Amino acid sequence: MAKVLGLGGIFFKAADGDALSDWYRRVLGFEIQDGWGGAMWPHPQQGFTLWSPFKADTTYFEPSAQPFMINLIVDDLDGVLARAKDAGVEPLGREDGDANGQFAWLLDPAGVKVELWQPPAGA
């Protein structure tokens, strides 16, 4: 039977796409592609992709006023946060005690909350 296999991408409008792409390149190490200005990755060998609606009154996306959040799988949360700090970006918070792995949160220049997730080994 035909079925969806996972998240194929995140597409959104941005007032200054070039500046936003540059922020993701500098802060999170995205390899921004010439021509179309996006990034592409093969699906990671660990972790998974979620699709999850939240209640309309959730506070989980705060301090972002956007109605969505981006979750990015990372292989080295400490390394990504060090890169962000070098670019002048401090995390909004961090959680190391979750059974699903380690998490940290940033706010991008468009006001989108970015959740960084390092799955536990073998996930």
C-alpha positions as CSV (number, residue, x, y, z in Angstrom):
1,M,0.0,0.0,0.0
2,A,1.2,3.5,-0.8
3,K,2.3,5.5,2.3
4,V,4.3,8.5,3.4
5,L,7.9,7.6,4.3
6,G,8.8,10.7,6.3
7,L,9.5,14.5,6.2
8,G,10.7,15.6,2.7
9,G,11.4,19.2,3.6
10,I,10.5,22.4,5.3
11,F,9.4,25.2,3.0
12,F,8.5,28.6,4.3
13,K,8.5,32.3,3.3
14,A,11.2,34.6,4.6
15,A,11.5,38.4,4.3
16,D,15.2,38.1,3.6
17,G,16.0,34.6,2.5
18,D,19.7,35.3,1.7
19,A,20.3,36.6,5.2
20,L,18.4,33.7,6.8
21,S,20.4,31.2,4.7
22,D,23.6,32.9,5.8
23,W,22.6,32.6,9.5
24,Y,22.0,28.9,9.1
25,R,25.3,28.5,7.3
26,R,27.3,30.4,9.9
27,V,25.5,29.3,13.1
28,L,24.5,25.7,12.3
29,G,26.9,24.8,9.5
30,F,24.3,24.3,6.7
31,E,25.8,23.7,3.3
32,I,23.7,26.2,1.4
33,Q,23.4,25.2,-2.3
34,D,24.1,27.7,-5.1
35,G,21.2,28.4,-7.4
36,W,18.3,27.7,-5.0
37,G,19.7,28.7,-1.6
38,G,18.6,25.7,0.4
39,A,20.3,22.7,2.0
40,M,19.8,19.0,1.5
41,W,20.9,16.0,3.6
42,P,20.4,12.2,3.3
43,H,18.3,10.8,6.1
44,P,20.5,10.2,9.1
45,Q,21.4,6.7,10.3
46,Q,20.0,7.4,13.7
47,G,16.9,9.1,14.9
48,F,13.6,9.5,13.1
49,T,11.3,12.1,11.6
50,L,8.2,13.2,13.4
51,W,5.0,14.9,12.3
52,S,3.2,16.2,15.4
53,P,0.5,18.8,15.8
54,F,0.5,20.7,19.1
55,K,-2.5,22.3,20.8
56,A,-3.2,25.8,19.6
57,D,-2.4,27.2,23.1
58,T,1.0,25.4,23.5
59,T,3.8,27.5,25.0
60,Y,6.4,25.0,23.7
61,F,7.3,27.2,20.7
62,E,8.0,30.3,22.9
63,P,9.6,32.7,22.8
64,S,8.8,32.4,19.1
65,A,5.5,33.9,17.9
66,Q,5.6,31.6,14.8
67,P,3.0,28.8,14.6
68,F,5.7,26.2,13.9
69,M,9.1,25.0,15.1
70,I,11.9,23.3,13.3
71,N,13.6,20.2,14.8
72,L,17.0,19.3,13.5
73,I,18.8,16.0,14.2
74,V,22.5,16.7,15.1
75,D,25.4,14.3,15.6
76,D,27.2,16.4,18.3
77,L,25.0,18.8,20.3
78,D,28.0,20.2,22.2
79,G,29.8,20.9,18.9
80,V,26.8,22.6,17.3
81,L,26.2,24.7,20.3
82,A,29.9,25.7,20.3
83,R,29.6,26.7,16.7
84,A,26.5,28.8,17.5
85,K,28.3,30.5,20.4
86,D,31.2,31.4,18.1
87,A,28.6,33.0,15.9
88,G,27.2,35.0,18.8
89,V,24.1,32.8,19.3
90,E,23.3,31.5,22.8
91,P,20.8,28.7,23.3
92,L,17.4,29.4,24.8
93,G,17.8,26.3,26.9
94,R,19.1,22.7,27.0
95,E,17.8,19.3,28.2
96,D,20.2,16.5,28.8
97,G,18.1,14.2,30.9
98,D,15.4,13.2,28.4
99,A,15.2,9.4,27.5
100,N,14.8,10.5,23.8
101,G,18.2,12.1,23.8
102,Q,19.7,15.6,24.3
103,F,17.9,18.8,23.2
104,A,18.8,22.5,22.9
105,W,16.9,25.4,21.5
106,L,17.9,28.5,19.4
107,L,15.9,31.3,17.9
108,D,16.7,32.1,14.3
109,P,16.6,35.7,12.9
110,A,13.1,35.1,11.5
111,G,11.9,34.4,15.0
112,V,11.6,30.6,14.4
113,K,12.4,28.3,17.4
114,V,14.9,25.7,16.3
115,E,15.1,22.5,18.4
116,L,18.4,20.7,18.1
117,W,18.1,17.0,18.9
118,Q,21.0,14.5,19.4
119,P,19.3,11.1,19.6
120,P,20.7,8.5,22.1
121,A,23.3,6.1,20.8
122,G,21.7,3.3,18.8
123,A,18.3,5.2,18.3
